[in-house]
Amino acid sequence: MAAKILMVCLGNICRSPLAEGIMRSKLSEDFIVDSAGTGGWHAGELPDKRSISTAKNRGLDITNQRARQFKKSDFDTFDHIFVMDNSNYKDVLALAPNEEAKSKVKLILNEIFPNENVDVPDPYYGGQDGFENVFDMLDQACEEIARKLKQ
């Protein structure tokens, strides 16, 4: 059975929905890809309209996604948990029940900047350009993740 991958950001409306959509586009349907936020403020909502339009401009439709909060059981469900920034990393690790669960959690940009612990910037308070830049970063990171998972 193929891997189960979870993308995590703060509110699950900007970065992680883009990461989920990009990752899905690079893997077969055998893989399960989902996203969540460390906070639950936007639970049930569509991704941010700027994330939707950025994805659409690149040929991806993410309008079937709905925000949800990360939960402890996600450690049991998913094989790989990619977080968008150091704050998300700390928040997710704080919920990990054991070392095995902790080992599943990685900063997504470490895939293209090994051991640099670079954050995916949160584009929420900026303009459309921020979403385009985030898409490009995530596209590179997801390409590397997909390459490793297909080996």
C-alpha positions as CSV (number, residue, x, y, z in Angstrom):
1,M,0.0,0.0,0.0
2,A,1.2,3.5,-0.9
3,A,2.2,6.1,1.7
4,K,-0.2,8.5,3.5
5,I,1.0,12.1,3.5
6,L,-0.3,15.0,5.6
7,M,0.6,18.6,5.0
8,V,0.2,20.9,8.0
9,C,0.2,24.7,8.5
10,L,-1.4,27.1,11.0
11,G,-5.0,27.5,9.7
12,N,-5.2,25.0,6.9
13,I,-6.4,27.6,4.4
14,C,-3.2,28.9,2.7
15,R,0.0,26.9,2.6
16,S,-1.1,23.3,3.4
17,P,-4.0,23.2,1.0
18,L,-1.6,24.3,-1.8
19,A,0.9,21.6,-0.6
20,E,-1.9,19.0,-0.6
21,G,-3.0,19.9,-4.1
22,I,0.5,20.0,-5.5
23,M,1.5,16.7,-3.8
24,R,-1.7,15.0,-5.2
25,S,-0.8,16.1,-8.7
26,K,2.6,14.5,-8.5
27,L,1.5,11.1,-7.1
28,S,-0.8,8.3,-8.3
29,E,-4.2,7.9,-6.6
30,D,-2.6,5.0,-4.6
31,F,-1.2,7.6,-2.3
32,I,-3.4,9.4,0.3
33,V,-2.7,13.1,0.7
34,D,-4.5,15.3,3.1
35,S,-3.9,18.6,5.0
36,A,-4.6,20.1,8.4
37,G,-3.9,23.1,10.5
38,T,-2.6,23.3,14.0
39,G,-5.4,25.7,14.8
40,G,-9.1,25.0,14.3
41,W,-10.3,28.6,13.5
42,H,-11.2,27.8,9.9
43,A,-12.5,24.2,10.3
44,G,-14.9,23.4,7.5
45,E,-13.9,26.3,5.3
46,L,-12.6,26.4,1.8
47,P,-9.0,27.3,1.2
48,D,-8.2,31.0,1.0
49,K,-9.5,32.5,-2.3
50,R,-5.9,33.5,-3.1
51,S,-4.7,29.9,-2.7
52,I,-7.6,28.7,-4.9
53,S,-6.7,31.2,-7.7
54,T,-3.0,30.5,-7.4
55,A,-3.6,26.7,-7.8
56,K,-6.1,27.3,-10.6
57,N,-3.6,29.4,-12.5
58,R,-1.2,26.4,-12.3
59,G,-3.9,23.9,-13.4
60,L,-4.9,22.6,-10.0
61,D,-8.4,22.6,-8.5
62,I,-8.3,22.6,-4.7
63,T,-11.9,23.7,-4.1
64,N,-12.8,20.2,-2.9
65,Q,-10.7,20.7,0.2
66,R,-12.0,21.8,3.6
67,A,-10.0,23.0,6.5
68,R,-9.6,20.8,9.6
69,Q,-7.5,20.8,12.7
70,F,-4.6,18.5,13.2
71,K,-5.4,15.8,15.8
72,K,-3.4,13.3,17.7
73,S,-4.9,10.4,15.7
74,D,-3.2,11.8,12.6
75,F,0.0,10.2,13.9
76,D,-1.6,6.8,13.6
77,T,-3.2,7.5,10.2
78,F,-0.2,9.1,8.3
79,D,3.2,7.9,7.4
80,H,4.7,11.3,6.6
81,I,3.7,14.6,8.2
82,F,5.2,17.7,6.5
83,V,4.9,21.0,8.3
84,M,5.2,24.4,6.8
85,D,7.2,26.2,9.5
86,N,9.1,25.9,12.8
87,S,6.1,27.0,14.8
88,N,3.9,24.3,13.3
89,Y,6.8,21.8,13.8
90,K,6.9,22.6,17.6
91,D,3.0,22.5,17.9
92,V,2.8,19.1,16.1
93,L,5.7,17.6,18.0
94,A,4.0,18.6,21.3
95,L,1.1,16.3,20.4
96,A,3.3,13.3,19.5
97,P,2.7,10.4,21.8
98,N,6.1,8.8,21.3
99,E,9.4,8.9,19.4
100,E,8.0,7.0,16.4
101,A,5.3,9.6,15.9
102,K,7.9,12.4,16.2
103,S,10.0,10.8,13.5
104,K,7.2,11.2,11.0
105,V,7.2,15.0,11.3
106,K,9.5,17.0,9.0
107,L,9.8,20.6,7.8
108,I,8.8,20.5,4.2
109,L,11.5,22.9,2.9
110,N,14.2,20.6,4.4
111,E,13.5,18.5,1.3
112,I,15.1,21.1,-0.9
113,F,17.2,22.9,1.8
114,P,18.5,20.0,3.9
115,N,18.9,20.8,7.6
116,E,18.4,24.5,7.1
117,N,15.0,24.5,8.8
118,V,13.6,27.2,6.5
119,D,10.0,28.3,7.0
120,V,7.4,28.4,4.1
121,P,6.4,32.1,4.6
122,D,2.7,32.5,5.6
123,P,1.2,34.6,2.7
124,Y,-2.1,35.3,4.5
125,Y,-1.4,39.0,5.3
126,G,0.3,39.8,2.0
127,G,-0.7,40.0,-1.6
128,Q,-1.1,37.5,-4.4
129,D,2.7,37.5,-5.1
130,G,3.2,35.8,-1.7
131,F,0.9,32.9,-2.8
132,E,2.8,32.5,-6.1
133,N,6.1,32.4,-4.3
134,V,4.8,29.8,-1.8
135,F,3.4,27.7,-4.6
136,D,6.9,27.7,-6.3
137,M,8.6,26.6,-3.0
138,L,6.1,23.9,-2.3
139,D,6.2,22.7,-5.9
140,Q,9.9,22.1,-5.6
141,A,9.6,20.4,-2.2
142,C,6.8,18.2,-3.4
143,E,8.7,17.2,-6.5
144,E,11.5,16.0,-4.3
145,I,9.1,14.2,-1.9
146,A,7.4,12.5,-4.8
147,R,10.7,11.4,-6.3
148,K,11.7,9.7,-3.0
149,L,8.3,8.1,-2.5
150,K,8.3,6.6,-6.0
151,Q,11.7,4.9,-5.5
